[in-house]
């Protein structure tokens, strides 16, 4: 059964992000995720399952228009595109990534497309590519899961609400709170300024990937769960700790993040654009005496502080431009994570294969990340680095950083990612050891090991081993 088509009113976040579409282009507004299906698959049946699921969610077939200055939402009559083709695995990955890099105009182009690709006699890839104004990252994962449930006859068409929750107005008290916070944050070091980089005028993206062993990631997740949050937020805590080692005067490390609003504004089960970009700070006062558990609680508190006073990102940008005209925002490192990311280990096994006839896992998640094209001037939102936390290989996790190579040095970024990876191992094993001790023990090795040799001509970063810690 289909829900009624939208009545012309756009979703709240569609209206708010519409004026920021040029800025959004610097953060890859189109995302692709895919599942690898191993076993026998009825391809026509899978295509039919895609159409049945998309038919339930009109927003996945929506077009946006503002011809008369008023943003309106309409539903396309034609079915969602589903391409069926064959390719080698590497070629499939490359083609899907390139499709996510290709610009899509929400006024004319299908906001969501699907691909079903045979990469081996017993393996198919089911991929969904979507513009964030139609489907956020959580919606992509949820839709792929719903397609499989529909394929196996387990999908409930009427499950979940059809419409998004309202965001509500921004109160004067909340605006005043954010005005004070933005003024405080503007004095803090960004990632670029912390490493001594001049303020860039444009962004040209380069990529570095740092794998993290699955066992180390699971230990980190256990420590984070005990503190009431997720492993993704634990990585932010370590990034904050690294920030203060290279910029000792940092009082608050400020980050941007894409976050799912469903658990704060309602709308569980809604497929559509319900993720917004936020900014939050991690208080680093007294950092020298903190354990990782202490810092993780500070990081969680900073995130909650922002979420309970959430203002939509367009309002946050407007407010910042009003207070600090012409200044870049104090958040130039943006973290991308899904609130409940899927894990292949839950469905990739012989039991699933025996029960369903299929083994299901994520397909090349870390390889499908689209790289934003070069941007300059008003089309750039001032973010110098985007960190993605994705499944990598069979059981590992990748810290993938898309960074502005006009501002951030390749060597510096490599040191930072290796430092975070090493600290993930250390805090997983000794979460109650003072962070200063852990940084020093790591720093002694980092400055004498082979990574430092051959780099004498590069400027050395301040480090805790040299006394640079609050």
C-alpha positions as CSV (number, residue, x, y, z in Angstrom):
1,X,0.0,0.0,0.0
2,X,1.3,3.5,-0.9
3,X,1.2,6.5,1.3
4,X,-0.5,9.6,-0.2
5,X,1.8,11.7,-2.3
6,X,3.2,14.9,-0.6
7,X,0.7,17.8,-0.7
8,X,3.3,20.2,-2.0
9,X,4.9,21.1,1.4
10,X,8.6,20.2,1.6
11,X,10.0,18.5,4.6
12,X,11.4,20.9,7.2
13,X,15.1,20.1,6.5
14,X,14.5,20.4,2.7
15,X,13.3,23.9,3.2
16,X,16.2,24.8,5.5
17,X,19.0,23.2,3.4
18,X,17.7,24.5,0.0
19,X,19.5,27.9,0.3
20,X,22.7,26.0,1.3
21,X,22.9,23.6,-1.6
22,X,26.0,25.3,-3.0
23,X,27.7,24.8,0.3
24,X,26.5,21.2,0.6
25,X,28.3,20.4,-2.7
26,X,31.6,20.7,-0.9
27,X,30.5,17.9,1.4
28,X,29.2,15.4,-1.2
29,X,25.4,15.7,-1.0
30,X,25.0,12.3,-2.8
31,X,25.8,9.2,-0.9
32,X,26.0,5.5,-2.0
33,X,25.9,2.4,0.1
34,X,25.5,-1.2,-1.0
35,X,25.0,-4.8,0.2
36,X,26.8,-7.8,-1.1
37,X,24.5,-10.8,-1.5
38,X,26.2,-14.2,-1.7
39,X,23.9,-17.1,-2.8
40,X,21.1,-17.6,-5.3
41,X,19.1,-14.4,-6.1
42,X,16.0,-14.0,-8.2
43,X,16.9,-10.7,-9.9
44,X,13.4,-9.8,-11.2
45,X,12.1,-10.5,-7.7
46,X,14.7,-8.2,-6.2
47,X,13.8,-5.5,-8.7
48,X,10.2,-5.9,-7.7
49,X,11.1,-5.6,-4.0
50,X,12.9,-2.3,-4.7
51,X,9.8,-0.9,-6.4
52,X,7.5,-2.1,-3.6
53,X,9.6,-0.4,-0.9
54,X,10.1,2.9,-2.8
55,X,6.4,3.0,-3.6
56,X,5.8,3.3,0.2
57,X,8.0,6.3,0.6
58,X,7.0,9.1,-1.8
59,X,10.0,11.2,-0.7
60,X,12.2,8.8,-2.6
61,X,10.5,9.8,-5.9
62,X,10.2,13.4,-5.1
63,X,11.2,16.5,-7.0
64,X,11.8,19.9,-5.5
65,X,11.0,23.1,-7.4
66,X,11.1,26.9,-6.6
67,X,10.1,28.4,-9.9
68,X,8.0,31.1,-8.3
69,X,10.3,31.6,-5.3
70,X,8.3,29.1,-3.1
71,X,9.8,25.7,-2.5
72,X,7.4,22.9,-3.4
73,X,7.6,19.1,-3.3
74,X,6.0,16.9,-6.0
75,X,6.1,13.1,-6.7
76,X,7.4,11.9,-10.0
77,X,5.1,9.5,-11.9
78,X,7.9,7.4,-13.3
79,X,9.2,4.5,-11.1
80,X,12.6,4.8,-9.5
81,X,15.5,3.8,-11.8
82,X,16.8,0.3,-11.1
83,X,19.8,-0.6,-13.3
84,X,20.8,-4.3,-13.7
85,X,24.3,-4.9,-15.0
86,X,27.5,-7.0,-14.7
87,X,31.0,-6.0,-13.8
88,X,34.2,-7.1,-12.0
89,X,34.1,-6.2,-8.4
90,X,36.7,-3.3,-8.7
91,X,34.9,-1.9,-11.7
92,X,31.6,-2.1,-9.8
93,X,33.0,-0.2,-6.9
94,X,34.5,2.5,-9.1
95,X,31.3,3.0,-11.1
96,X,29.2,3.3,-8.0
97,X,31.6,5.8,-6.4
98,X,31.7,7.9,-9.6
99,X,27.9,7.9,-9.7
100,X,27.9,9.4,-6.2
101,X,30.3,12.1,-7.3
102,X,28.1,13.1,-10.2
103,X,26.0,16.1,-9.4
104,X,22.2,15.6,-9.1
105,X,19.7,18.5,-9.4
106,X,16.8,17.8,-7.0
107,X,14.6,19.8,-9.3
108,X,15.0,17.4,-12.3
109,X,17.1,14.3,-11.5
110,X,15.8,11.3,-9.7
111,X,16.8,11.8,-6.1
112,X,17.4,8.1,-5.6
113,X,18.6,5.3,-7.9
114,X,19.3,1.6,-7.4
115,X,21.9,-0.7,-9.0
116,X,21.9,-4.5,-9.0
117,X,25.3,-5.7,-10.2
118,X,26.4,-9.2,-10.7
119,X,30.1,-9.4,-9.8
120,X,30.4,-13.2,-9.6
121,X,28.2,-16.2,-10.5
122,X,27.0,-16.4,-6.9
123,X,27.4,-12.7,-5.9
124,X,25.2,-9.7,-6.5
125,X,25.6,-6.1,-5.3
126,X,22.5,-4.2,-4.3
127,X,23.3,-0.5,-4.2
128,X,21.3,2.6,-3.4
129,X,22.5,6.1,-4.3
130,X,20.6,9.1,-3.0
131,X,20.7,12.8,-2.5
132,X,20.6,13.8,1.1
133,X,17.5,16.0,0.5
134,X,15.6,12.8,-0.2
135,X,17.3,10.2,2.0
136,X,19.9,10.6,4.7
137,X,22.5,7.9,5.5
138,X,20.2,6.2,8.0
139,X,17.5,6.1,5.4
140,X,19.8,4.5,2.9
141,X,20.7,1.7,5.3
142,X,17.0,1.3,6.3
143,X,15.8,1.2,2.7
144,X,18.3,-1.5,1.7
145,X,17.2,-3.6,4.7
146,X,13.6,-3.0,3.8
147,X,14.2,-4.2,0.2
148,X,15.7,-7.5,1.5
149,X,12.7,-7.9,3.8
150,X,10.3,-7.3,0.9
151,X,12.3,-9.8,-1.2
152,X,11.8,-12.5,1.5
153,X,8.2,-11.5,2.0
154,X,8.8,-10.0,5.5
155,X,8.2,-6.3,4.8
156,X,5.3,-4.6,6.5
157,X,4.2,-1.8,4.1
158,X,2.5,0.2,6.8
159,X,5.2,0.0,9.4
160,X,6.5,3.4,10.6
161,X,5.0,6.9,10.3
162,X,4.6,8.5,6.9
163,X,5.5,12.1,7.7
164,X,8.5,13.8,9.4
165,X,8.2,15.4,12.8
166,X,8.2,19.2,13.0
167,X,11.5,20.9,14.1
168,X,9.7,23.8,15.9
169,X,10.8,27.4,16.0
170,X,14.1,28.7,17.3
171,X,13.4,30.5,20.5
172,X,15.1,33.8,21.5
173,X,16.6,32.1,24.5
174,X,18.2,29.5,22.3
175,X,19.5,32.1,19.9
176,X,21.0,34.0,22.8
177,X,22.7,30.8,24.1
178,X,24.2,30.1,20.6
179,X,25.3,33.7,20.2
180,X,27.4,33.3,23.4
181,X,28.7,29.9,22.4
182,X,29.7,31.0,18.9
183,X,31.6,34.0,20.3
184,X,33.5,31.8,22.7
185,X,34.3,29.2,20.0
186,X,35.6,31.8,17.5
187,X,38.7,32.3,19.7
188,X,39.6,28.6,19.6
189,X,42.0,26.8,17.3
190,X,40.6,25.0,14.3
191,X,42.3,21.9,12.9
192,X,44.1,24.1,10.3
193,X,45.2,26.8,12.6
194,X,46.3,24.2,15.2
195,X,48.9,22.8,12.8
196,X,50.0,26.3,11.7
197,X,48.3,26.4,8.3
198,X,47.2,29.7,6.9
199,X,43.5,30.3,6.4
200,X,42.7,28.8,2.9
201,X,40.4,30.4,0.4
202,X,39.4,27.2,-1.4
203,X,39.2,23.4,-0.9
204,X,40.8,20.8,-3.0
205,X,40.3,17.3,-1.5
206,X,42.8,14.6,-1.0
207,X,42.2,11.3,0.8
208,X,44.0,9.2,3.5
209,X,42.8,6.0,4.9
210,X,43.9,4.5,8.3
211,X,42.6,1.0,9.0
212,X,41.8,0.0,12.6
213,X,41.8,-3.7,13.5
214,X,38.4,-5.0,14.3
215,X,39.4,-6.3,17.7
216,X,40.7,-2.9,18.8
217,X,37.5,-1.2,17.5
218,X,35.3,-3.6,19.4
219,X,37.3,-2.9,22.6
220,X,36.8,0.8,22.0
221,X,33.1,0.3,21.5
222,X,32.8,-1.6,24.8
223,X,34.5,1.3,26.6
224,X,32.2,3.8,24.9
225,X,29.1,1.8,25.6
226,X,30.0,1.8,29.3
227,X,30.1,5.6,29.2
228,X,26.7,5.7,27.5
229,X,27.8,6.6,23.9
230,X,29.2,4.9,20.8
231,X,32.7,4.2,19.4
232,X,32.2,7.0,16.8
233,X,32.0,9.6,19.6
234,X,35.1,8.0,21.2
235,X,37.0,8.8,18.1
236,X,35.9,12.5,18.4
237,X,37.2,12.4,22.0
238,X,40.6,11.3,20.7
239,X,40.6,13.9,18.0
240,X,40.0,16.5,20.7
241,X,42.9,15.1,22.8
242,X,45.2,15.3,19.7
243,X,44.1,18.8,19.0
244,X,45.3,20.0,22.4
245,X,48.6,18.3,22.0
246,X,49.4,20.3,18.9
247,X,47.7,23.5,20.1
248,X,48.2,23.6,23.9
249,X,46.2,26.8,24.4
250,X,43.0,25.1,23.1
251,X,40.2,25.3,25.7
252,X,37.5,23.8,23.6
253,X,37.9,21.7,20.5
254,X,35.0,22.4,18.1
255,X,33.6,19.9,15.6
256,X,30.9,19.6,13.1
257,X,28.9,16.4,12.6
258,X,26.1,15.0,10.6
259,X,23.6,13.6,13.1
260,X,20.3,11.7,13.0
261,X,17.5,13.8,14.5
262,X,15.1,10.9,14.9
263,X,16.1,10.1,18.5
264,X,15.7,13.7,19.6
265,X,12.8,15.0,17.5
266,X,10.9,11.7,16.9
267,X,10.3,10.0,13.7
268,X,11.6,6.5,14.3
269,X,10.9,4.5,11.1
270,X,10.7,7.6,8.9
271,X,12.6,7.3,5.6
272,X,13.7,10.7,4.3
273,X,15.9,13.7,5.1
274,X,16.1,13.7,8.9
275,X,19.8,14.3,9.5
276,X,21.2,17.8,10.1
277,X,24.6,19.2,10.5
278,X,25.5,20.3,14.0
279,X,28.4,21.9,15.8
280,X,29.5,21.0,19.3
281,X,32.5,21.6,21.5
282,X,34.6,19.4,23.8
283,X,35.8,21.1,26.9
284,X,39.5,20.4,27.4
285,X,40.0,22.4,30.6
286,X,42.2,20.2,32.9
287,X,43.0,17.9,30.1
288,X,46.4,16.9,31.6
289,X,44.7,15.1,34.5
290,X,42.0,13.4,32.5
291,X,41.7,9.7,31.7
292,X,40.1,8.6,28.5
293,X,36.9,7.8,30.3
294,X,36.8,11.4,31.7
295,X,37.4,12.9,28.2
296,X,34.7,10.7,26.7
297,X,32.2,11.9,29.3
298,X,33.2,15.5,28.4
299,X,32.7,14.8,24.7
300,X,29.3,13.2,25.3
301,X,28.3,16.2,27.4
302,X,29.3,18.6,24.7
303,X,27.3,16.7,22.1
304,X,24.2,16.5,24.4
305,X,24.6,20.2,25.2
306,X,24.2,21.0,21.5
307,X,21.4,18.5,20.8
308,X,19.1,19.7,23.6
309,X,19.6,23.2,22.2
310,X,19.5,22.2,18.6
311,X,19.0,24.9,16.0
312,X,18.9,23.9,12.3
313,X,22.2,24.3,10.5
314,X,20.9,27.1,8.2
315,X,20.1,29.1,11.3
316,X,23.4,28.3,12.9
317,X,25.3,29.5,9.7
318,X,23.2,32.7,9.5
319,X,23.8,33.5,13.1
320,X,27.6,32.9,12.8
321,X,27.8,35.1,9.7
322,X,25.9,37.9,11.6
323,X,28.2,37.7,14.6
324,X,31.5,37.2,12.6
325,X,31.0,38.5,9.1
326,X,33.6,37.2,6.7
327,X,35.2,34.8,9.3
328,X,35.4,31.1,8.7
329,X,33.4,28.9,11.1
330,X,35.3,27.5,14.2
331,X,34.4,24.0,13.1
332,X,36.6,22.9,10.2
333,X,36.6,19.1,11.0
334,X,33.3,17.3,10.3
335,X,32.6,13.8,11.4
336,X,30.2,11.6,9.5
337,X,28.6,8.7,11.3
338,X,25.3,6.9,11.5
339,X,23.5,6.6,14.8
340,X,23.1,2.8,14.5
341,X,25.5,1.7,11.8
342,X,25.0,-1.8,10.4
343,X,27.7,-4.4,10.8
344,X,28.4,-7.3,8.4
345,X,29.3,-9.6,11.2
346,X,25.6,-9.8,12.1
347,X,24.5,-11.3,8.8
348,X,27.6,-12.7,7.2
349,X,27.6,-16.3,8.4
350,X,26.6,-19.9,7.5
351,X,23.5,-19.6,9.7
352,X,22.1,-16.7,7.6
353,X,23.1,-18.6,4.4
354,X,21.2,-21.7,5.6
355,X,18.2,-19.8,6.8
356,X,17.7,-17.4,3.9
357,X,19.8,-18.9,1.1
358,X,21.8,-15.7,1.2
359,X,24.8,-14.3,3.1
360,X,24.4,-10.5,3.5
361,X,27.2,-8.0,4.2
362,X,28.1,-4.4,3.5
363,X,29.8,-4.0,0.2
364,X,33.1,-2.0,0.1
365,X,31.7,0.6,2.4
366,X,35.0,2.5,2.8
367,X,35.6,2.4,-1.0
368,X,32.2,4.0,-1.9
369,X,32.9,7.4,-0.4
370,X,32.5,10.1,-3.0
371,X,35.3,12.7,-3.1
372,X,34.0,16.2,-3.4
373,X,35.1,18.3,-6.4
374,X,37.3,21.4,-5.8
375,X,35.3,24.4,-4.4
376,X,36.1,28.0,-3.8
377,X,34.6,31.1,-2.4
378,X,30.9,31.1,-1.5
379,X,30.4,27.5,-2.6
380,X,32.8,26.4,0.2
381,X,31.5,26.0,3.8
382,X,34.9,26.4,5.4
383,X,35.3,22.7,6.5
384,X,38.8,21.5,5.9
385,X,38.4,17.9,6.7
386,X,35.6,15.2,6.6
387,X,36.2,12.1,8.7
388,X,34.2,9.0,7.7
389,X,34.1,5.9,10.0
390,X,33.2,2.9,7.8
391,X,33.6,-0.9,7.7
392,X,36.9,-1.8,6.0
393,X,37.8,-5.2,4.6
394,X,36.2,-8.1,6.4
395,X,36.0,-7.1,10.0
396,X,38.1,-3.9,10.3
397,X,37.1,-0.2,10.4
398,X,38.6,2.6,8.4
399,X,39.3,6.1,9.5
400,X,38.9,7.8,6.1
401,X,39.8,11.5,6.0
402,X,38.9,13.7,3.1
403,X,41.0,16.8,3.7
404,X,41.8,20.1,2.1
405,X,45.3,19.7,0.7
406,X,45.6,23.5,0.1
407,X,45.6,23.9,3.9
408,X,46.7,20.5,5.5
409,X,50.0,18.8,4.9
410,X,49.9,15.1,3.8
411,X,52.5,14.2,6.4
412,X,50.7,16.0,9.2
413,X,47.4,14.2,8.4
414,X,49.2,10.9,8.3
415,X,50.7,11.5,11.7
416,X,47.3,12.5,13.1
417,X,45.5,9.4,11.8
418,X,48.2,7.0,13.0
419,X,48.1,8.7,16.4
420,X,44.4,8.2,16.7
421,X,44.7,4.6,15.5
422,X,47.4,3.9,18.1
423,X,45.4,5.6,20.8
424,X,42.3,3.5,20.0
425,X,44.4,0.5,20.9
426,X,45.8,2.0,24.1
427,X,42.6,3.4,25.5
428,X,40.8,0.2,24.8
429,X,43.3,-1.6,26.9
430,X,43.8,1.0,29.6
431,X,40.9,3.4,29.6
432,X,41.6,4.7,33.2
433,X,45.2,5.6,32.5
434,X,45.8,9.4,32.4
435,X,45.8,10.4,28.8
436,X,49.0,12.5,29.3
437,X,50.8,9.2,30.2
438,X,49.5,7.5,27.1
439,X,50.4,10.3,24.8
440,X,53.9,10.5,26.3
441,X,54.5,6.7,25.9
442,X,53.3,6.9,22.4
443,X,55.2,10.1,21.7
444,X,58.6,8.7,22.6
445,X,58.2,6.0,20.0
446,X,56.6,8.4,17.4
447,X,59.6,10.7,17.4
448,X,62.3,8.1,17.2
449,X,60.6,5.5,14.9
450,X,61.1,5.1,11.2
451,X,58.1,7.4,10.4
452,X,60.1,10.3,11.7
453,X,63.2,9.4,9.7
454,X,63.5,11.1,6.4
455,X,61.2,13.8,7.5
456,X,63.7,16.2,9.0
457,X,62.9,18.9,6.5
458,X,59.3,19.0,7.6
459,X,58.3,21.2,10.5
460,X,57.9,19.1,13.7
461,X,54.5,19.2,15.3
462,X,54.3,20.1,19.0
463,X,53.9,16.9,21.0
464,X,53.2,15.8,24.5
465,X,56.6,14.2,24.7
466,X,58.0,17.7,24.5
467,X,55.8,19.0,27.2
468,X,53.1,20.4,25.1
469,X,50.0,19.5,27.1
470,X,47.7,21.4,29.3
